[in-house]
Amino acid sequence: MPVPFSQALRERLESNSIGMVMGLRAVGGFSRRAVIFHLVPSGDGEPYRLRSKAANTTKSDESWALAMKWIEDCTTHHTKCNAFRPSEGWFPSRLIDIGTSEDCEPRLRITIYEPPDGPYVTLSHCWGKALLIQLKGKYLRRFAEGIPMSDLPKTFVDAICITRRLGFRYIWIDSLCIIQDSKEDWIREALSMDKVYSNSICNIAATASRDSSQGLFRERPVHTLYPCEVDVIRRSDGQAVRHHILDTGFWKEHLGDQPLNQRGWVLQERFLAPRVLHFGFQLMWECQELDAAEKYPVGLPEDLKPSACFKSLEEEPRMKPWNGRWEKSHSHNIVWNKIMRTYSRTALTKPEDKLIALSGIAKMLQVVMEDEYIAGMWKRHFAGQLLWRVDTTPLSNGVLASRPKEYRAPSFSWLSIDGPVGFISMTTDEGNIIEILDIDIEPSTSDSTGPIKAGYIRIRGTLKPLELKRSNDSFIWNMIVDGKLLVINENNPREKRRVPLVFMDIHQDEFSGEMYIMCISSRESPVAPMVGGLILEPTRVERGEFRRLGTFTTGADVTFHGVLLGKAENGERLPCEAYHPVSCQHTITIV
């Protein structure tokens, strides 16, 4: 039975262990999640208190003043935010010119013929199911003459109002600046999103709106903008000490979990824009040097900055190169893992957009990391990055991971899967026991970060036959490798922790077809030795050609070491392109 927050708080305070409090918040009828609260002593120098009067709407003068201050401080004083200018003087093919006064009717401006004379903002919004005005080929001339405000949905009207009030003249809105009935124009413009957003002055985000009819402005109770405070009576001297109660889930609740940030396209919009002004039930701000909100106008308290705070994804690649390259800590792997995990949990109206909606981030990181992007992975650590896995929990809508009917990417790429993915813990070069012989990706266009027509890799390693059988625990597979069952001693807690973990890409109750494994990486460690590898099935198109089915990882103790890493019995008979008798290894292709 859940403990009421007030009771949990009181018990925690009475224990004289001030610093962290955990309560339970009910979500829906039956599910619950833990909420962590930090207690921070109040003080005159603390930054948590609002410095001005708050209002009950994000359209208030107080909210506007704060937004203007964030933008002015960032454009004037933030070194990191102003150091990265990818294409000085570059503009999108089309912009919406809103004119110099409120009487002006917005119109489409073709920038090659009418170069803008100032910066532009961008809009991130959910299309949703509401009727949405769109640029079609037949409307080009009409839009260039003017677009009546009465024809625009509420979100667009609000965005134009915000653009004017911030002092800018131009705004880029996807549905109005890309010809929606021209596939050629759509692909060309979509593949330039890295420039569209990174060259903008600021991105306006309709963070709380599910579609274009809901607008950007919101009303809210004023008290929600003020930090909650509590007097704590010290048991030692009976002194009352005022503390702030900080909800560590604040940023996720007000930003990460909002409707806009469930959209796949928005990840790169938010990542690439130098500044993002979020419109939810309070204004929120993101740039490389500041994460802030109306509740915390001068910046989030350190206790509220989550480990996956969004702008930390770009802080490392942009600001921490080592001699023009990455530090040896493989921090770029950490960054990409966060991007991959976040992106795979978002939704796309058209799943076929999965590669193109990530291409902007790939282009930017390709330059900064001095590495080659390959179908959602990176060449420098390609072998380790083959060990991505599908999360075993269902998606939020109850649908398990799936592969699209139409070809999207090779099976070794996580972009070939619709569903949440992550990496097992062995994604660097250390311990790799395969050799990458060839990587071939055939893009559908001239852009190597966009859609893929075909692709394969050729690798050399040790191939072994595999059977999978359900254990007594329905969530665990027993692995029978080369005829030998990988077993653990249930009575030995240390061995039990090393049970082989199988992560199949697509959920099935049984896997009875012909399957093989190839170990990719082996990490020797007295604390946590591990072996990780791929689970494969023959395509039966060409000998030695395989398709990925999943991954596995297990402890590399004496029990499993020989079975997994030793030579295969009758290895020369296994279905490979070539068998190498000296090394007892196999050359195979994965498509």
C-alpha positions in Angstrom: 0.0 0.0 0.0 1.5 3.4 -1.0 2.6 5.7 1.8 1.2 9.2 1.6 3.8 11.8 0.7 3.2 13.8 3.9 3.8 10.7 6.0 6.9 9.7 4.1 8.2 13.3 4.3 7.6 13.4 8.1 9.2 10.1 8.7 12.2 11.1 6.7 12.6 14.4 8.4 12.2 13.0 11.9 15.0 10.6 11.2 17.2 13.7 11.0 18.5 12.5 7.6 17.8 15.6 5.6 18.6 15.5 1.9 16.4 13.2 0.0 12.8 12.2 0.3 10.8 9.6 -1.7 7.1 9.5 -2.1 4.6 7.7 -4.3 2.4 9.4 -6.9 -0.5 7.5 -8.4 -0.6 7.6 -12.2 -3.9 6.3 -13.7 -5.9 3.7 -11.9 -3.3 1.1 -10.9 0.2 2.1 -12.0 2.5 4.1 -9.7 5.9 5.6 -10.0 8.4 6.7 -7.5 9.1 10.4 -7.2 12.3 11.6 -5.6 12.4 14.9 -3.8 15.4 16.7 -2.6 15.4 19.1 0.4 17.7 22.1 -0.1 18.2 24.7 2.6 16.7 28.1 1.7 19.0 31.1 1.7 19.3 34.6 0.4 21.8 33.6 -2.2 19.8 30.7 -3.6 18.6 30.9 -7.2 15.3 29.0 -6.8 13.0 31.9 -6.0 11.2 33.9 -8.7 12.6 37.4 -8.8 9.5 39.0 -10.2 5.7 38.7 -9.9 4.3 35.6 -11.6 1.1 35.6 -13.7 -1.5 33.0 -14.5 -0.8 32.8 -18.2 2.3 32.3 -20.4 1.0 35.2 -22.5 1.6 37.7 -19.7 4.1 40.6 -19.7 6.0 38.8 -17.0 6.5 35.7 -19.2 7.5 37.8 -22.2 10.0 39.7 -20.1 11.6 36.5 -19.0 11.7 35.0 -22.5 13.4 38.2 -23.8 15.9 38.1 -21.0 16.8 34.5 -21.8 17.3 35.2 -25.5 19.3 38.4 -24.9 21.6 36.8 -22.3 22.2 33.9 -24.5 22.9 35.8 -27.8 25.1 38.3 -25.9 26.9 36.4 -23.2 26.9 32.7 -23.9 30.3 31.7 -25.5 29.3 28.1 -26.3 26.0 29.0 -27.8 27.5 31.6 -30.1 30.7 29.7 -31.1 29.0 27.2 -33.3 27.9 28.9 -36.5 27.8 26.2 -39.2 26.8 28.2 -42.2 27.0 32.0 -41.7 24.5 33.7 -44.0 22.7 30.5 -45.0 18.9 30.5 -45.2 16.3 27.9 -45.9 14.8 27.8 -49.5 11.6 29.4 -48.2 10.6 31.4 -45.1 7.5 33.0 -43.9 7.9 36.8 -43.9 5.6 38.3 -41.3 6.4 41.9 -42.1 7.4 44.7 -39.9 4.0 45.5 -38.2 1.0 43.6 -37.0 -1.0 44.9 -40.0 1.2 43.0 -42.4 -0.1 39.7 -43.8 2.4 36.9 -43.6 3.7 35.6 -47.0 6.0 33.0 -48.4 9.4 34.4 -49.3 11.7 32.6 -51.7 15.1 33.3 -50.3 17.1 32.8 -53.4 15.2 35.7 -55.0 14.6 37.7 -51.8 17.5 37.1 -49.4 16.3 37.9 -45.8 17.8 40.9 -44.0 17.8 39.4 -40.6 17.7 36.1 -38.6 14.8 33.7 -38.6 13.1 31.5 -36.0 11.8 28.0 -36.4 8.6 26.3 -35.1 8.4 22.8 -33.7 4.9 21.5 -33.4 2.8 18.3 -33.5 0.8 18.0 -36.8 -1.8 15.8 -35.1 -5.1 15.0 -36.7 -6.4 18.6 -37.0 -6.8 20.1 -40.4 -3.5 21.8 -41.3 -2.9 24.3 -44.0 -0.1 23.1 -46.3 2.0 24.4 -49.1 1.2 22.6 -52.3 2.8 23.2 -55.7 -0.3 25.0 -57.0 -0.3 27.4 -54.0 3.3 28.7 -54.4 2.2 31.9 -56.1 -0.8 32.5 -53.9 1.3 32.0 -50.7 4.0 34.3 -52.0 1.3 37.0 -52.3 0.0 36.5 -48.8 -1.5 34.0 -46.4 -4.6 35.3 -44.5 -4.2 34.9 -40.8 -7.7 33.5 -40.7 -6.5 30.5 -42.7 -3.8 29.6 -40.2 -4.3 27.2 -37.2 -4.0 28.6 -33.7 -0.5 27.3 -33.2 0.8 29.1 -36.3 -1.0 32.4 -35.3 0.5 32.2 -31.9 4.0 31.5 -33.3 3.8 34.5 -35.6 2.7 36.6 -32.6 5.7 35.3 -30.6 8.1 36.0 -33.5 6.9 39.6 -33.8 7.1 40.2 -30.0 10.6 38.8 -29.9 11.6 41.3 -32.6 12.1 38.9 -35.5 10.6 39.1 -39.0 11.0 35.6 -40.4 9.8 32.2 -39.3 10.3 28.7 -40.8 7.3 26.4 -40.5 7.6 22.9 -42.1 4.1 22.6 -43.5 4.3 26.1 -45.1 7.9 26.1 -46.3 8.1 22.6 -47.9 6.0 21.6 -50.9 4.0 18.8 -49.4 2.8 17.2 -52.6 6.3 17.1 -54.2 8.4 14.1 -53.0 11.5 15.6 -54.6 11.1 18.9 -52.8 10.2 17.1 -49.5 13.3 14.9 -49.6 15.6 17.7 -50.6 14.3 20.0 -47.8 14.1 17.2 -45.2 17.7 16.4 -45.8 18.7 20.0 -45.1 17.1 20.1 -41.6 20.6 20.2 -40.0 21.1 23.6 -41.6 17.5 24.8 -41.1 17.6 24.4 -37.3 21.3 25.0 -36.5 21.2 28.3 -38.4 18.1 29.6 -36.8 18.3 32.2 -34.0 15.8 30.3 -31.8 13.3 27.4 -32.0 9.8 28.1 -30.7 8.4 24.8 -29.4 4.7 24.1 -29.0 5.7 21.6 -26.3 2.3 21.0 -24.6 0.1 20.9 -27.8 -1.0 17.7 -29.4 -1.9 19.3 -32.7 -1.9 22.7 -34.4 -5.3 23.7 -33.1 -4.3 24.0 -29.5 -2.0 27.0 -29.7 1.1 27.8 -27.6 -0.2 29.8 -24.7 -1.5 28.2 -21.5 -3.1 29.3 -18.2 -2.0 27.9 -14.9 -2.4 28.4 -11.2 0.2 31.0 -10.1 1.3 29.0 -7.1 2.8 26.3 -9.3 5.5 28.7 -10.3 6.8 29.1 -6.8 9.0 26.5 -5.1 7.4 24.6 -2.3 9.0 25.3 1.1 8.8 23.5 4.4 10.2 24.2 7.9 12.4 21.4 9.2 12.8 21.2 13.0 16.3 20.1 13.8 16.2 17.4 16.4 19.6 18.5 17.8 18.6 22.1 18.8 14.9 22.4 18.0 15.7 25.2 15.4 13.3 25.6 12.5 15.2 25.6 9.2 13.4 26.5 6.0 14.0 24.2 3.0 12.9 24.0 -0.6 11.3 20.8 -1.8 12.7 20.0 -5.2 11.0 17.4 -7.4 13.7 15.6 -9.4 11.2 14.7 -12.0 10.4 18.3 -12.8 12.2 18.6 -16.1 11.0 15.2 -17.4 7.4 15.9 -16.4 7.2 19.4 -17.8 9.4 18.8 -20.9 10.4 15.3 -21.7 7.0 13.7 -21.3 5.1 16.5 -23.1 3.3 15.7 -26.4 5.8 17.4 -28.7 8.8 15.5 -27.4 7.1 12.2 -28.2 7.5 13.1 -31.9 10.5 11.5 -33.7 11.2 14.6 -35.9 11.4 16.8 -32.9 14.5 15.2 -31.5 16.8 16.7 -34.2 14.9 20.0 -34.1 15.5 20.3 -30.4 19.1 19.0 -30.7 20.2 21.2 -33.6 18.6 24.5 -32.7 21.1 26.7 -30.7 18.2 27.8 -28.4 14.8 26.4 -27.7 11.9 28.3 -26.1 9.3 25.9 -24.9 5.7 26.8 -24.5 3.9 24.5 -22.0 2.2 25.4 -18.8 5.2 27.5 -18.1 7.9 28.8 -20.3 11.1 26.7 -20.4 14.4 27.3 -21.9 17.2 25.2 -23.3 20.6 26.3 -24.7 24.1 24.9 -24.3 24.8 27.0 -21.1 21.4 27.2 -19.5 18.4 25.0 -18.7 15.7 27.2 -17.1 12.0 27.6 -16.5 9.6 30.2 -15.1 9.8 28.4 -11.8 13.6 28.4 -12.0 14.4 31.5 -14.1 18.1 31.7 -13.6 18.7 28.0 -14.1 17.7 24.6 -12.8 19.1 23.7 -9.4 21.9 21.1 -9.7 19.7 18.6 -8.0 17.1 18.8 -10.8 19.5 18.3 -13.7 18.9 14.8 -14.9 21.7 12.7 -16.2 20.0 12.6 -19.5 19.2 16.3 -19.6 18.7 16.9 -23.3 21.3 19.6 -24.0 23.9 17.4 -22.3 23.6 15.3 -25.5 25.2 18.0 -27.5 27.5 19.5 -24.8 30.0 16.7 -25.1 30.2 16.5 -28.9 30.3 20.2 -29.5 32.4 21.4 -26.6 34.7 18.6 -25.4 36.8 17.5 -28.4 40.4 16.4 -27.5 43.0 17.6 -30.0 40.2 17.8 -32.6 39.1 14.3 -31.8 37.3 12.5 -29.0 38.8 11.9 -25.6 39.8 8.3 -25.0 36.9 7.9 -22.6 34.6 7.2 -25.6 32.3 9.9 -24.6 30.9 10.0 -28.1 29.6 6.5 -27.5 27.7 7.7 -24.4 26.3 10.6 -26.4 25.1 8.4 -29.3 23.6 5.8 -26.9 21.5 8.6 -25.4 20.4 9.8 -28.8 19.6 6.3 -29.9 17.6 5.4 -26.8 15.7 8.7 -26.9 14.9 8.6 -30.6 13.8 4.9 -30.6 11.2 5.8 -28.0 9.5 8.5 -30.1 6.8 8.1 -32.7 6.7 8.9 -36.4 3.5 9.3 -38.4 5.4 7.7 -41.3 7.8 5.0 -40.0 9.6 5.2 -43.4 10.9 8.6 -42.2 13.0 7.0 -39.5 16.4 7.5 -41.2 15.7 10.9 -42.7 14.3 12.3 -39.4 17.7 11.5 -37.7 19.9 12.6 -40.6 20.4 16.2 -39.3 22.0 15.0 -36.1 24.1 12.5 -38.0 25.5 15.2 -40.3 26.4 17.4 -37.4 28.1 14.7 -35.4 29.9 13.3 -38.4 31.8 16.5 -38.7 32.5 17.1 -35.1 33.4 13.5 -34.3 35.5 13.0 -37.5 33.9 9.7 -38.0 31.8 8.0 -40.6 28.1 7.5 -40.1 26.8 4.0 -41.1 23.1 3.3 -40.9 22.7 4.6 -37.3 26.1 3.5 -36.1 29.7 4.8 -36.3 32.7 3.3 -38.1 35.2 3.9 -35.3 33.4 1.6 -32.9 31.3 -0.3 -35.4 31.8 -3.8 -34.0 30.8 -2.9 -30.5 27.8 -1.0 -31.8 26.5 -4.1 -33.4 25.5 -5.1 -29.9 22.4 -3.0 -29.7 19.3 -4.7 -28.2 15.6 -4.3 -28.2 14.2 -3.4 -24.8 12.0 -6.2 -23.5 9.3 -4.0 -22.1 6.4 -3.1 -24.5 6.0 0.3 -26.0 3.8 2.7 -24.1 0.9 1.8 -26.4 1.3 -1.9 -25.7 2.8 -2.8 -29.1 6.1 -4.8 -29.1 9.0 -4.0 -31.4 8.5 -4.9 -35.0 10.3 -4.8 -38.4 8.5 -2.8 -41.1 7.2 -4.7 -44.1 9.0 -2.4 -46.5 12.8 -2.5 -46.5 14.3 0.4 -44.4 17.8 -0.7 -43.3 20.0 -3.8 -43.0 19.0 -6.1 -40.1 22.3 -5.3 -38.2 21.1 -1.7 -37.9 18.8 -0.6 -35.0 17.0 1.6 -37.5 15.5 -1.5 -39.1 13.4 -1.9 -35.9 10.3 0.0 -34.7 10.6 -0.1 -31.0 12.7 1.0 -28.0 16.4 0.0 -28.2 19.5 0.4 -26.1 23.0 -1.1 -26.0 24.3 -3.9 -23.9 27.3 -2.6 -22.0 30.0 -3.5 -24.5 30.0 -0.9 -27.2 33.6 0.1 -27.5 36.6 -1.4 -29.4 37.9 -3.1 -26.3 37.6 -6.8 -26.4 36.3 -7.1 -30.0 37.0 -10.7 -31.3 35.7 -10.3 -34.9 37.2 -8.7 -37.9 35.2 -6.3 -40.0 36.1 -7.1 -43.6 33.7 -4.9 -45.5 30.8 -2.5 -44.9 28.6 -1.5 -47.9 25.6 0.8 -47.6 23.8 1.9 -50.7 21.8 5.1 -50.0 18.6 5.9 -51.9 19.9 9.5 -52.6 23.3 11.2 -52.7 23.0 11.8 -49.0 24.7 9.0 -47.0 22.7 9.9 -43.8 19.3 9.5 -45.5 17.2 6.6 -46.7 18.9 3.3 -47.5 18.3 1.1 -50.6 20.5 -1.8 -49.5 23.4 -2.7 -47.3 25.5 -5.5 -45.9 28.6 -6.2 -43.8 31.2 -9.0 -44.1 32.8 -10.2 -40.9 35.1 -12.9 -39.8 34.5 -14.7 -36.5 33.5 -18.0 -35.0 30.1 -19.3 -36.0 28.3 -21.8 -33.8 24.8 -23.4 -34.1 22.2 -22.3 -31.5 19.0 -23.6 -30.1 16.7 -21.6 -27.8 14.4 -23.2 -25.3 12.2 -21.5 -22.7 13.4 -21.9 -19.1 11.1 -22.3 -16.1 11.2 -18.5 -16.0 9.1 -17.5 -19.1 11.2 -14.4 -19.6 14.5 -16.2 -19.9 15.8 -18.3 -22.8 18.1 -21.3 -22.3 20.9 -21.2 -24.9 22.1 -24.5 -26.4 25.4 -23.6 -28.2 27.0 -26.2 -30.4 25.0 -28.8 -28.6 25.9 -27.7 -25.1 23.5 -26.2 -22.7 24.7 -23.0 -21.0 23.7 -23.8 -17.4 24.1 -22.0 -14.2 24.2 -23.2 -10.6 20.9 -21.8 -9.2 22.2 -22.3 -5.7 25.2 -20.0 -6.3 24.1 -16.4 -6.3 27.3 -15.3 -8.1 26.6 -17.7 -11.0 22.9 -16.8 -11.0 23.7 -13.2 -11.8 25.6 -14.5 -14.9 22.6 -16.2 -16.5 22.7 -15.8 -20.3 20.5 -12.9 -21.4 18.9 -13.2 -24.8 17.4 -10.2 -26.5 15.4 -11.1 -29.6 14.6 -8.3 -32.0 11.0 -9.5 -32.5 9.0 -11.2 -29.8 8.0 -14.8 -30.4 7.0 -17.6 -28.0 9.3 -20.0 -29.8 12.3 -19.9 -32.1 12.6 -23.3 -33.8 14.3 -22.5 -37.1 18.0 -22.8 -37.9 20.0 -20.3 -35.8 23.6 -19.5 -35.1 25.6 -17.2 -32.9 28.8 -15.2 -33.5 30.5 -13.7 -30.5 31.4 -10.1 -31.1 33.2 -9.0 -27.9 34.7 -10.5 -24.8 35.6 -8.4 -21.8 37.9 -10.0 -19.3 37.4 -8.6 -15.8 37.6 -10.1 -12.3 34.5 -8.2 -11.3 32.2 -8.6 -14.4 33.6 -10.7 -17.2 31.2 -10.7 -20.2 30.8 -12.1 -23.7 28.4 -10.5 -26.1 27.3 -11.6 -29.6 24.8 -11.8 -32.4 22.0 -14.3 -33.0 21.6 -15.0 -36.7 19.5 -17.0 -39.2 20.5 -17.9 -42.7 18.7 -16.0 -45.5 18.9 -19.1 -47.8 19.6 -16.7 -50.7 23.4 -17.1 -50.7 25.6 -19.4 -48.7 27.1 -17.6 -45.8 24.4 -14.8 -45.9 22.6 -14.2 -42.6 20.0 -12.0 -41.1 20.1 -10.7 -37.5 17.6 -12.1 -35.0 18.9 -10.6 -31.8 21.8 -10.4 -29.3 22.9 -12.1 -26.2 25.3 -11.4 -23.3 26.5 -13.6 -20.6 29.2 -13.9 -17.9 32.5 -15.1 -19.4 33.4 -17.5 -16.5 35.0 -20.9 -16.9 31.6 -22.5 -17.4 30.8 -20.6 -20.5 34.1 -19.5 -21.8 35.0 -22.6 -23.8 31.6 -23.1 -25.2 31.2 -19.6 -26.5 34.8 -18.7 -27.4 36.4 -22.0 -28.4 36.4 -23.4 -31.9 33.1 -24.9 -33.2 32.8 -28.6 -33.6 32.7 -29.5 -37.3 33.2 -25.8 -38.0 34.1 -26.5 -41.6 30.6 -27.8 -42.3 28.8 -24.6 -41.1 27.1 -22.4 -43.8 29.7 -19.7 -44.3 31.3 -18.0 -47.3 34.8 -19.2 -46.2 36.2 -21.3 -43.4 39.7 -20.6 -42.2 41.2 -23.8 -40.8 44.1 -22.2 -39.0 42.0 -19.8 -36.9 38.9 -22.0 -37.1 36.9 -18.9 -38.0 34.2 -18.2 -40.6 33.6 -15.4 -43.0 29.9 -14.4 -43.3 27.7 -11.7 -44.7 24.9 -10.0 -42.7 22.2 -8.2 -44.6 
